[in-house]
């Protein structure tokens, strides 16, 4: 039995299952502060004989196994979690192998194994919700260098009619600061789910996301791009992206048919938790 944690900014999804993506039980726990959330996570897993645990966490996180702070959440805006020793805390409760990566890298792994990018050796998974983050599979491996990718914080050109100052506490008007859910709510005065009929909102959203996709395509050349997260439930954003991306690319590279290339998650809302099961399986295999 494998344990999986998809640690998000608003909720933790915990599940037990196997490396084939089969889930025996799954629960949600609100993300409040570690001393409240983590004991509930531990109580859930104590009911099962776990062989390994996979964690896909909101970040930034320390994924360098040689670092003294490996397994910790680092400079997150969620101040109660800053510096939290995630892996060490779970290891103290469960002396089993633990796989640790970002929530979006876990989702990319899930989609590449069982979802929209199945059979491909590269893909990009982007979540657009409370924040914006991306995970990448390149030549069959999760992309990692000095740290994990932080693609939500790239700079984009501001739309000439957009005077909004930006929501990111670190960069103000980076991609996340202009296009994540909280930016939509602050700019337009209501949550996106209540603004479905406002065409100009979703056109602007696609304008910024298409700029970002242009940069990711030119740098990483992924074979499939998967867009998830709450904001992307507004399917009109895809239409806007399909409109703007060719204009930004300007025939510099040949793109596949966009409706087949830039898609919703094949695993729907299970990509992250299934990917976390796969992280657990990988951690277990590394000990054999």
N, C-alpha and C positions, 0 to 999 in steps of 0.2 A: 504494500500500500504506500502510495506517495502522497505527500502533502503539498499544497500549493497556496501561495498568498499573492493576490494582486492588490498591492497597497496603493490606493489612490488618494487624492487630496480630500475627497469627501467621504469615501467609504473603503473599507477593506473587504475584498471578496476572498473567502477561504474555502478550500475544497479538498477533498481526498479522492483519489482516482488512480489511473495508471498511465503509462507512457503512450498508450494508444488514444488518449483523449477521453476515455470513459470516466465519467464523474459519478461517484457513489453518493456523495452528499456535498452540498454547497450552501454557504450562509453569507450574509452581509453584516458587517459591523461598522457603525459610524466612526469616521476618523476624527477623534477629538484630540486627546493628548496621550502620549505613550502609556502613562500610568493607568489610564482608563481603558484604552483600546487593546493593548498587548495582553493583559491577563485574560481577556475574553477570547483572543486568538489561541492562547495556550490551552485554555479550558476546552476549546473545541477539538484541538488536535490530540489531547490526552485520551480521547475516547477510541483512538485507533493505533494499531501497531505500525508506526511509520518506519520506512526504510530510508527515506530521504525527504527533504523539503526544498521546494523551489520558491524563491521570492522575486517577484517583479515589482519594483518599488518606484514611487514618485521620487524625484530627485531635486537637485543633483545628489549623487551618491558616490562613494569611493569604491570603485570596482578593481583597483590595483591590488592584487593579492599580496604584493610585497610591501604595501604601505602599512604603517602602524595603525592607521584608522580604517583599514579595509573593513567593509561590511557596515559602514556608518552612513547615515544621511548627513549631508554637509550643509551647503549654504541655501537651504530651502527658505522660501518666504514664510513657511509655517514654523514660527519661532519655537514652538514647543517641541518640535522634532529635530531642530538643528543640533547636530552632533550626536544624535541617538545611535547607539551601537546595535543596529538591527540584528546582524548575524550573530554577534556575541550573545545577545539576549536570548535568541531562539536556541542557540547551541547549548546554553546553560540548562534549558528546559528539555531539550531533545538532543542527545549526543549522537546525531546522525549526520551524514553529509548534507551540506546546504549549498544550493546553487543561488547565486545572487546577481541580479542585473536590473536594468531599468524596466518599468512597466511596459514601455513602448518596444524595447528590444524583445521582451517576452512575447508581446503581441505579434511582432514581426516573425519570431520563431514559430509561433502557432500558425500563422497564416501561410508561412512557407512550407510547413509540414503537412497541414490538413486543410488549409483554406484557399483563398483566392490566388495565392502564388504557388500552390502545390505543383511540384515537378520542375520549378525554376530554381536556379542557383543564386538569384539575386532578387531582392524586392525592397521596397521602402514602405514602412507602416507609419502613418502620421495620425496622431490624435488631436482633434480640435475641440476642446471643451473648456474646463476650468482653466487650463493652460494649453500650450501647444508643445508637443514633443514628437520626436521621430526616432524610430529604430530602423536599422538597416542590416540586411543580409547581403554580403558581398562574397562571391565565389564560395557560397555555402557556409560562410562563417559570419557570426555577429561582428559588426564593425566596432572596433575598440582601439584606441591609441593611447595618448596620455590619460585619457578618461573616456567616458562614453560620449556619443554625439549629443549636442544641445542645439538642435536645429530650429527650435522654436524662437531662439533669440537672435536670429540673423536680422540685418537691417534691410528694409524694403523702401522703395520710393513712395512717398506719401501722395495720395490722390490729390489733385489740385483743388478739389472742393472739400477736402477733409481737414478741418481745423482742430480735431480732437487731439488732446495733448498726449494721450497714451496711458496705459494702466500698469505697465511693468514697473515694479519697485526698483529695479536695477537699471533699466535702459529706457524707460518711458515708452518710446514709440518704436520698439522693435516689432517683429511679426506678432509675438504673443501680446505685446502691449496694444496693438491695433486690432487684432482679429480674434482673440480668445473670447470665450463667453462673457467674462466680467467686463471686457472692453465694449462688447456689443450692448450690454445692459447699461453701462454708465453713459455711453455715447448717445443712446436712443431712449433712455429713460424707462426701459422695461426689459424683462427677460426675453430672449430670442423666441422662445416657444409661444409668446403672446404677440409676436410681431411677424407672423408667417406671411401675411398679405402685403407687407411693406417691401416691394420689389427692390427699391433702392438700397435697402440694408444688405440684402443677399448678393446684389450686384457688386457692392463695395467689398464684401467679404471675399467673393471670388477674385476680385482684382488683386487683393493682397496675397491670397493663397496661390494664385497663378504665378505671381512674381517669385514666390518661394519655390514652387515646383520647378520653375525654369532653372533656378540655381542648383537645385538638387539633381536635376536631370543632367545638366552640363558637367557637374562634378562627379556624380556617382554612377550615372547611366543605368539606373535600375530597370529591370525587365518588367516590373509591375509596380504600380503605386497604389496603395490602399489607404483610404481616408476614413477614419473612424472618429468616435467621440460625439458628444451630444449636439454640437453645432452642425455636424454633418448629417444629422437626421433631417435637416432642412435640405431636401434633395435639389432645390433650386440653386444651391451653392455649386453643385457639380455643373449645372448648365452654364453658370457664370464662369467657372474655371475653363470649361471647354471653349468658351467664347474668347477669353483673354489670353490663354496660354499660347495659341498659335501666333498671336500678334506680338507677344514678347519674344518668342523663339525666332520669329521672322524667317522661317525656312532655313535657319542655320544648321539644324540637324533634322533628320527625317524622323517623325514620330509615328508610332503605331496609331490605329484608330483609337481616338481618345476614350470613347465609351467603353472600350475593352481594356484600355491601358490604365486608366485612373478610375478605380472602382471602390465600392463599399466592401467591408470585411466579409469574407466568405463564411467566417465563424460567428458573424454578428457580434454580440456582446461577450462571447466566450473566448475570443482570441487571446486576451491577456491571461486568463486563468488556465487555459489549456497550454499556453506557452510556459507558464510557471510550472506546470506538471512536467513539461519537457526539460526545464532547467533542473528540476529535482532528479529526473532520470539521468541526465548528463553528469550531475554531481555524483550520483551513485556509481555510474560506470567508471568514472575517473578513479574510484577507490578500489576497483577490481583489478 
